[in-house]
Amino acid sequence: MDRLKVVIAPDSFKGSLAADRVAAALATGWLSARPGDEVVRLPVADGGEGTLDVFAAAVPGARRRSVKVTGPDGDPDVRLVDAQWLALPAGTAVVELARGSGLPLLGARRDPLGAHTVGLGQLLAAAVADPATRQIIVTLGGSASTDGGTGALAALGARFLDGAGAPLPPGGGELARLAAVDVDRLRPPPPGGVVCLTDVDAPLCGPSGAAAVFGPQKGADSDDIGRLDDGLRRLAALLGGQPDASGAGAAGGTGYGLAAAWGARLVPGALTVAEHAGLPAALADADLVITGEGRFDATSLSGKVVGGVLRLAATRGDEGDRPVPVLLVAGQLGAPAPPGVEQALALATLAGGVEAAVAEPAHWLAVAGARLAVTRTSKT
């Protein structure tokens, strides 16, 4: 039996397992069937929840910094949450939106009109205040709000005013009353600028925008979506920038807000994280790569981890070598496996149902890893 180099590069299975534990379980299963193979675990992310942990594991010398910030709940009873940002060597700070303004921080409750990104702004302020910070990477994904990033910008000194000149309360639902924007006191970004990692390519407004596509998962009904979209349009009319840019609608429009007011660059998160994790180098001599996520569907190829891994695997073929074969493991398969994927497995199928798969994800990931390894053995 030929010895293979297998790279395991999954995203987290949201709500079940972090990416490093997904990779570990798949590796355990694979090695149970093919113990002589070289298995390289490289968990990755796309800018959503868990991206900070991937950077921390991938970059030697990374240091976590803890900050108490305002949670995303728009309720007057303000709740502080414990959040972190990451200081990398050479002065790069990594700030994960989900740590301070993420949907999971609300628990079962949803607040589509009142939720905000103030906590993200407080994390950014802490990172900028560190004298070592030369550049900031903001990972966008998992947002609880659709406020166009106005909460974050307000925490950095911007003012969003109503017709009487009074500051608006935070929350995307308030932007329908927006009459003026004052950025004179906005704290400047670090000298090396700001890069936003996006996990979607949505524009700010319209039927493909932040409110229409992602508002429902944040609790927005049809009336809420109309109000939120109107508010984002009003914001764009006053703040300028490029509301139609790819990724402007990321994190409830936070990508747009940081780009328009703070000069941030919007880049695909999956490929950027993969580069920091060393995935391109690992694929250079790999025999195959296993990737995956909690649910594979039509959005998985637009800025997500699976799409990024497929692109990198195909790129090796562009450089004169054959593409790296890709195997896919997902909690659920909501769409057919795309070209480039040799084999796809769903944990829900292996376990006999979604509930059983969610109850023991590590076990079924190990089963999937072993199943893929046995299949590969039959081909070698």
N, C-alpha and C positions, 0 to 999 in steps of 0.2 A: 504494500500500500504506500503510495507516494506521500511524502510529508508536505502538507500545505501550510501556507501562511494565510491566516484568516484574520481580517480586521473586523471588529465588532464596534459599530458606530451608531448607536441608537439615540433617539431623543428620550426624554422622560415619558412615561405613560401617565398622563395627567390624572391626579387623584388616586393613583395606585403606587407607582414606584418612581424614584428619581432615576435619572439616566445612568448613573454609575451602578445602581443595583440592577437595572435592566441588563446592562452589559455583563455584569457578573453572573447573573442567572443564565443568560444565553451561553456564556463561556463554559459554565459548569456542565450544561447539557451537551454542548459540542464535545468537550473533552471526555465525557463519559463514554462517548461512542468512538472518538478518534483521539486517544490520549497522546499520540506522538506528534500532533500538529502544533505549530507555533500560533498561539492565539494572542492578538493584541487588542486590548480593550481601550477604546477611545470614545467615551460618551461625549455627545455634542448637544447643541441646542440651537434655537433659531432666533433668540432674542426674547422669548417668553420666560415663564417661570423656570427656574433652575439654571439659567444662563450664568448667573454669578458663580454658582458652584462649579460649573464646567471650567470657567476661567481660573478659579482658585486651584482646581486640580491640575490644570494644564500648564500653568505658568509658575515656575519656581520662584520663590521669594514673595509671592502675593500675600498681602496682609489684610485681614478684615478690620473694618472700622465700624463701631456700633453707634447708632444715633436713635434717639426717640423722636418720632415724627407724628404728625397728625394723620390719623387714618382716613380712608376715603369716604366714610359715612357722612352724609350731609345733615344728619340729625344735629340739633343744637347742642346736645350733650356730647361734646367733642371727646373722642377716645384716642389716646396716644398708643402707638404701636412701636415695638422694638424692631428696628430695621438695620441693615448693614449696607455699606458700600465697600469696594475692594480697591486697595492701593497696589498697583503693579510696579515693578521696577521701571526705572526710566521715566517716572512721572505720569503714567497713565492711570486714571481712576475709572473704575467700572461701576456704574449705578444701574441697578435693576428696578424698573418701574414697579414691578409686582411686589417688591419688598415693602414699599410705602403706600402704594395706591392700587393694589391688586384686588381683583374680584374675590379671591378666597378670603380676604380679610373681613369681608362682610358676612361670612358664614352663609346661612341659608337665605338671609335677607338680601333684597335687591333695592337699589335706590337710583333708578335711571336718570332722574332729573337733578337730584341733589348731590350725587357722588362726584368727587373731584380729584385733582392731582396735586393738591397742596403738599402732601407728604413727599412726593417725588421732588418738588421744588426745594423742600428742606434738605433732602439728601444731596441734591445738586449744590446747594449753598454750602453744605459741610465739606463737600469734595473741593469746591473752588477755594474755600478758606484755607485748605491745607497748602502751605507754601511749596510743597513738593509737586503739586499737581500741575502738569503742563498740558494735558489733554484729557477729555472725558469721553468715554464710551457709554452711551445710554442704551440699555436693552429695553425695547418696547414690546409689550405683550402682556396679556392677562389683565388688562386694565378694567377697573370697575366703572369707569366714567366715560362720558362723551362730552368733555368740556373743551376740546381743542387745545389742551395743555395750558389753559388760562390759570388754573389753580397753581401749577408749577411756576409759571411766569410771575404770578402775583407774589409768590413766596420769594422770588428773586428780585422783587422791587417794581414790577410793572403794575399799572393800575387800569382796571376795566370799569368804566363809568356809565351810569344811566343818564337819562336826559336832564336830570337836575344836577349832574356833576358828582353824585355820590357813588362810592365804590359798590359794585355789585357783590352780593354774596357769592361764594363759590358754588359751582355746579353748572352742568351744561344747560339745565332748564332755564337758567337766568340770562343766558346770552341773547334770548329773544328781545331783551330790554336794553341791550348794549347800544350805547350812543357814541362813545369815544374811547380811544385807547391812548394811554400815556406811558411811553417806555423811557422817558428821560432819566428815571432813577433805576432802570433795570441794571442789575449787576452784570458786568461784562463777563464773557466766557473766558476760559484760560487761554494763554497765548497760542497753544497748539490747536485750539478749536474743539468742536464737539462733533462726534459721530453718533448717529442714531441707528441701531440695528433693528430693522423692521422684519416682521414675520408675515406680512401681507403686502400686496401691491395696490391696495385700494386707494382711490383719491379721497379728498376730504368730504365732498358733498355728493348728493344725487343718489340714484338707485344702486350704485356700486360703492357708495361712500360709507363713512364711519357709522352713521346713525342707522341707515337702512339695513346694512349687512350685519353689523355686530351689536346694534342696540337691543334686539330681542333677547340675546343671551345675557344681557345685563338687566333684563326686566322691563324693557320698553315695549309698550303697545303701539298701535298704529298712530294714535294721537301724539304720544310721546315722541315717536320717530319724526313726525312732521315738525314738532316744536324744536327738537334737537337739531334737525337739519337746517331749519330756518335760522337758528342761532349761529350755527357754524358758517352759514353763508354771510350773515351779518359780520361775524368776526373777520372773515376773509376780505370783505369789502373794506374794512377799516385797517386791517393789519397788512394787507398786501401779500407779497410772496407768491408761491406757486401752489394753490390749493388742488390743482389737478395732477400734481406730480405723483409718480408711483410711490406708495408708502405714506403719502400725506395723511391718509385716514387711519394709520396705525395707532393703536392705543387710544381710540376715541378722538382722533385728530391731534394727539400730542405730537406726532411726527411733524405735522404741519406747523403747529405753534412754535416748536423749538427751531424749526428751519427758518420760519419767517421772522421771528423776533431775535433769535440768538445765533443765526447763521449756521445752524447744524446741517451736516450732510446726512442724507438718508441713504443707507446701503443695505443690501440683503443680509439679514442676520445670520442665516445658516452658513453661508460661505465664509463670512468673516470669522465666526466662532470656529469653524472647521480649520481654518488656517492657523489660528492661535493654538488649537489643540494638536496641530501637527498631522492632520489627516492627509493632506496631499502627499507628504513625504512617506507616510505609512503605506499609501496605496501604490507607490512607485514600483514595489516588487511584490505586491500582494497577489494571491491566487484568487481570492474572492473577498467580498465585504458583505456583512450582515447589517442592515439598518432596520429601523422600525419606529413606531409611535403608537399611542393609545388607539387612535382611529384613523385609518387611511381612507381619504375621500378625495373629491375633486380638488380641494384646496391644498392638498399635500404637496403638490408640485409647484406651488406659487409662493416661494419664500420660506418654505418649511424645510425641516431637516432631510426628509426623504428625497425631495427634489434636489437639494444641494448635494447629497451623496451621489445620486444618479448623475448629476452633471460632472462631478469630480471623477467618478468612475469612467465616464465616457471620454473625459478629457485626456486620460492616459492613451486612449486609442488615437486621439488627434496628434499625439506626440510620436507616433510611429509604432507603438506597441498595441497589442489588443486591449480593448476595454476590459476593466475589471468586472467579472460577473457579480451581480447584485442579488442578494437574497433578502426578502422582506418579511418581517414579523410584526403583526399589529394586533391590538386587542380585538378590533373589529375591522373587516374589510368592507367599506362602504362604496367602493368603486373597483373596477377591474385593475389588476396589476398593469402598470404602464410598460411600454417598450424599454428594454434594458434590465428588467427584473426577471430573472430566470425562474424563481420559485417564490411563492407567497403563502404564508400560513397565518391563520387567525386564531388567537387564543380562545375566542368564544366557540369556535368550531371544535378545537381540540378538547375543550372542557365540557362540551355539551350545552353551553349556554353562557350568556354574558355574566349572570350573577355568579356562577361557579368560577369563571375566569377572574373576576374582580376579587373574589374571596381569597384566592391563592395565586396571585399573579406570578410570583417568583417560581413557584412549582411549575406552572404551565409554560413559562418562558424556558425553563430548563428542558421540559418535554419538547418544546419547539426546537431548541438548539440541538437536542439529540436526534430528532426526526430529520432535520436538515443535514446533519452530519452523516447519518445512515444513507440518505439519498445520495449524498456526494460520494460516499464510499462505493456505491453501486456503479458510479460513473468513472471511477479511476481504476 
